[in-house]
C-alpha cells in the first residue's frame, strides 16, 4: 500500500488536472477523504483509458469504412463528388478524413453507400 503522503500528492495532482484553471474546492485532508479521492482518481484514470481505447477503435473503423467505400466506388465507377460536401474534398481531389467528426464521416459514408446502391441498380 502506498504511503498516505504519496496518495495525497497523487490526489492533489489529479484534482489539479480535473479542475484545470478553476480553483480546487476546499476539502478536509485526512486519511479517509484522501482514500476516497484516491479511489475516485484511480477509477477516473481507468475510465479515461477505456474511453481512449473506444475512440481509437471508432477512428480505425471509420478509416476502414472510408477505405472500403472508396474501393467500392472505384470498382463500380459510380462515385460522384457532388454527393460529398465540397469542403470534404481537398485541393488534391482526395477526401480529407481528419477534418470531420466520426458522425460526419458516417454521414458521408451513408451518402456514398446510397449513391452506390442507386448506381448498382442502374447497371
N, C-alpha and C positions, 0 to 999 in steps of 0.2 A: 504494500500500500504506500502511496506517495505521502511525503510529509505534508502537514497542514499548510505550511508556508508556501510550498510549491503549488498546491492546489489554489491557494488564494491568488497567487501570481497568475496562474492559468485562467482563473475566473475573471480577474481584472482585465487580462488581455482579451478574453472572449467578449466581455461586456463592451470594451472599447471598440472592438470590431463591429459588434451588433449596432451600437448606438452611433458610431461614426463621429460626426461633428457635434452631435447633440450631447448635452450633459447626461452623465450616467445617474439614474435616480439613486438617492441615498438608501442604503440598506445596512442593517446591523451585521457587522462582520463577526461571526462566531463559528464554531465548528459545524453546527447544524446548517446554517444558511450557506456556508461555504460548500458543504457536502451536497446540498440540494442544487445550488447553482452549478457546481462541477458536473453533477449528473445531467443537468439540462444542457450544459455545453457539450458534453460527450454525445448526447442524443442528437443535438443540433448538427454536430460535425458529421455523424453517420448519415443523417438525413440529407445534408448538403452533398455528401459524396454520392448517395443514391440518386438524387436529382441530377447531378452532373452526369452520371452514367446514362440515365434515361435520355437526357438532352443529347448527349453524344450519339446514342443509338438512333434517335429520331433524325439527327443530321445525316447519319450514314444511310439510313433508309431513304430519306428524301433524295440524297445523291444517287442512290441506286435506282430509284424510280425515275429520276430525270434521265439517267443514262439509258434505262430501258425504253423510256418514251422516245428519246432521240433515235435510238437504234430502230425501234418500230417505225417511226416516221420516215427514216431513211429507206428502210426496206420497202415500204408501201408507197412512198413518194407522194404522200398527201399532207405533208406538213405545210402549214400556211402561217407566215409571220403575222398575218392580220389577226389570228386568234390569240396572240400573245401581246400583252401590253407593250407599247413601244419602248417604255423605259426598261423593259426586261432585256432588250436586245442592245448589246454594246456596239461600239464603233466597228468591231471586227465581224459583227453579224452573229456572234455566238450568244447564247443565253447566259446571263450573269446570275449565277445561283446564290452568290454570297450576299447580295443586297436585299434579300427578301426573307421574311419570317417563314417558319415551317408551314403555317396556314396558307400564306400566299403561294408558296411553292406547290402545295397540294392543289390549290385552286387552278393554277396554271396547268398542272398535270391532268386535272379533270377536263379542262377545256381541250387539251391536246387529245385526250382519250375520246371525248365526244366527237371531235372532228375526225379522228382516225376511224371511228365506227361508221360515221356517215360516209367517209371515203371508201371504206370496205364494201359498203352496201351498193355504192355506185359502180364498183369494178366488176 
